[in-house]
């Protein structure tokens, strides 16, 4: 008699810089770069008949839309390392507010990610598994579920992701008419910082070079720190405060809550504003909140 493999639940944020996954109480995080390549490319995985490179060696993403075939490939790769052959899964995932507010987008995302997956690793070992159900939560807003007291007051929530930089007025629920979404997240931050470093230092810097330099901030010369400080503060003013002002944010009235990996990366500048709350565990708050929401729905 064939063994019946128990269905498992997975919560995953298929982000545009990293994906974050919760499964059986464990956390998994890795680069979410995906690049379709010719069959036979060294190091490539095959997902449902197409070949892809994943991780730091693949091209970074600069567009916000998550309802694309690359995200299905990324989900297949992410699940490959944690599921058994013939496993059946129910997943909970997230869409940015700009996409989530349209019901047809949630349905398109569900249909994209559902179904059978056949994934072969570079060593030619294949697993087959099936995503039987997809639950979709609202990116950004889900993070507030981890600190529910914030839902008792009127706030502005800003999420700084790999591609998206989004802000929204939240008065118990998101107010879409007082929101913005731009593609000025950390991928663009590092890309633009690379141009500044190239110009100032007269030496070519890629976006990955810029990210590595930024990560070594504490060991840099004062001159380099001043270059980065000037760029980062201008970026925050232009892409966060100006956008917030356009949708009604007033420091005297509203608290400003930040979430996402970019909030951690920019913390040294953001904490200069005593009106800002950076959510504890800002990198994981979205996926943790989505897991809580789905557990409550299931009761």
N, C-alpha and C positions, 0 to 999 in steps of 0.2 A: 504494500500500500504506500502511495506517495506521501511523504511528510508534508504537513500543512505549515507553512511559515507564518508566524503571527504578524498581523499588521502592526506597524509602528508609526508614531507621530513624530514629526520633525518641524521645528520652527526655524525659518531661514530668511535672512535679509540678503537678497541678491544685489548688494550694493554695487556702485560703479567704481569704487576703489578697492574695497575688500568685501567678501561675503562673510556673514556671521551666522553660525548655525548652533542651535541647541538641540541635543538629542540624548535621551537617557541621562539627563543631569550633567552632560559634558558640553563644553564649549569648543567650537572649532572655528578658526578664523584663517583666511588665506586671501591672497590677491585675487581679484575678480576680473583681471584682464583676460580677454578671449580674442583669439584671432583665427579665422578659418584659413587653412593652409592646404596645399596639394597632398593627396594621399601619399604616404611614404615619407613625409617630412620627419626628420629625426626628433624624437621626444614627443610626438603628437599622440593624442588620444583620438579614437574614433567614437563618435556619439551618433547613433541612428544613421550610420552610413556616411557621415561627413567627418573630416579630420580637423582637429583644432589644437593649437598651442594654448596653454593656460599659464597664468602667473606672470612674474616680472619680465619674462622674455617675450610676452605678447604685447600687442599695441594697447595703449591706454585708451579709455573712452572719454569723449568730450561732449556727448549729447545725452539728454535726460531720459529719453524714451526707454522704458524697460520692456515694452511689449514687442520684443524682437527675438529672432531665433537664437541669437547668441546667449540669451538668458536661459533658454531651455538647455543648451549645451552646457552652460555653467552649472545648472542644477544637476545635470547628469554626472558631471565630473565631481561635484561636491558630494553627492550621495554615494558615488562609487566606492569611496573609501570607508563608508560607515554602514553599509547595508549588506545583507546576505544575498546570494544569488536567489532569484525568484521571490524576493521580498515584495510585499505590498505596503504602500505608505500613504498616509494622509499628511499633507504639509500645510503649514500656515506661513504666509509670506506677506510682503508689504508693497504698496504702490505709493508714489509721491502724491500729495494732496491734489496737485494740478491734474493728475490722471484719475485719482480715486473718486473725485466728485462726479464723474460720469459713469453710470452703472454699466454701460456697454464696455468700458475699459476693463472693469473688474471681471466681466464675463469673458472678454477676449484673453485676459491674462490667465484666468482659470483654464480655458480651453488650450492655450499655448502650452502650459506646464503639465497638464494631465496626460495620462497615457503610458504606453510602454516605452522603456528605455533599453537600448542595447549599447553597452559601453565597453570598449576594449582599450586596455592600457598599452603603453609603449612596449611592454614585454609580451603582448599578444594574449593576455588573459582577459576573458570576457565575462561580464556579469549582465544578467537580464533582470530587470525589476519594473514595477508598475506604480505610478502615482495615481491613486484611485480617487482622491479628493483634494481640492485646493481651496483654502480659506484665505481671503485677502483682507488685510487691515490697512489702516491709514498711517503712512510713514509720518513721523514727526509727532502727530497727536498720540500715537501709541506709547511714545516715551513717557508721556505725562501720567500714564497709569501706574508707573513705578513710583511716583510721588503725588498721590491723589489730592493732597491738600492744596496743590497749586490750582486745581480745578475749581476751587471755591472763590477764586478772585480773578479779575480781568487781567490777562497777561498778553504779552506778545511772545510767541514761540519762534525761534530761529533755528533751523537745522543747517549745518555746514557739512555736506557730504563730499564725495569724490568729484561728482559733476554738479549736482544740485546745490544751490544756496537758496533756501526758501524761508519765508517769514509769514506768519499768520496771527491775527488777533484771535484769541481763544477766550470765550466767555461761556465756560462749561463745554461748549462744542466749538469747532473751528468756524470762523466767520469768513466765508470764501471771498466776499466782496472787499475785505480788508486783508488781502494776502498778496504775495508776489512769489514768483519762482524764476530764477535765472540759472544759467549754466556757468556760474562763476565760482564753483566749488574748488576744492584743493588741487585737483588736476590742473585747472586753469591758473590757480595761484602759483604753482611751481613752474608752469610753463612761462608765465610772465616774469617771475623772479629770475628764471634762467636768462631771459633777454636783458634784464637789468645787470646781472652779474657779468654777462658777456660784454656789455657796453662799458661798465665801470672798470673791469679788470683786463679788458682787451685779450680775452681768452675764451674760446668757445665752451659754453655750458649747455647741456641738455636739460630737459625738465627733471629727469632722474638725478642728474648731477646736483641740480638746485635743491631737490628734496634731501639729498645726503648732506649737503652743506648746511641746510637749515637745521637738520637733526643734530649737527655738531655745534650748534650756536654757542654753547657755554665755553667752548675751547677756541673760539675765533678771536681775531684781533679786534680791537675797538673800532677800527675803521670799517671792517666787514660788518660788525654788529650794527653800526650806524646805517650802513647801506640797507641791510635787511629791515631794521626798525622803521626806517623811513618808508620803504616799500610796503611793509605789512600794515602800518597805521593808515596809509593812504588807501590801501585795499579795503580795510575794515570801514573806513569812513564812506567810501564810494559805494561799496557793495552791500553794506549792512545798514549803517545809520541813515544814509540818504534814502535807501529803498524803504526803510521803516517809516521815515517821516512822510513819505508819499502815501502810505496806507494808514496814517493816523496815529502812529506811536508818539506818546508824550511822556518824557521821563518823569515828570511830576505826578503822573497819574498811573502809569503802567509799569509793572515789573517786566524785565526782559529775561527770558529763559532760553538757554542755548543747549543744543544737543548735537551729537554727531562727532566723528573723528576730527573734523576741522576745529570744533570748539576746544578740543584738547590741544591740538597743534598750535592754536593761536591764544592759548590761555594766558601767556605772559602779558599780552596786550589787552585782552578782554577784561582781565581782573582789575585793570586800572579804573574801570567803571563800577562803582559800588552799587549800581542798580541792576547789575547782571548776576543771574544765578546760572552757573554751569551745572547741569544735572550730574549727580554722582554717577559714575560709571557711564559717562555720556556715550561712549562707543557702543555699549551693549544695550542701552535703555530702550531703543526701538524694538529690538527682537525680544527682549525680556517682557516688555509691555504687550507685544502681540501674543506671546505665550500665555500671559495672564488672561487676556481678553478671550482667547479661544477656550481656555479651561472653564471660564465662566459661562460661555455659550453652551458648552457641552453638558453643564449640570442640569 
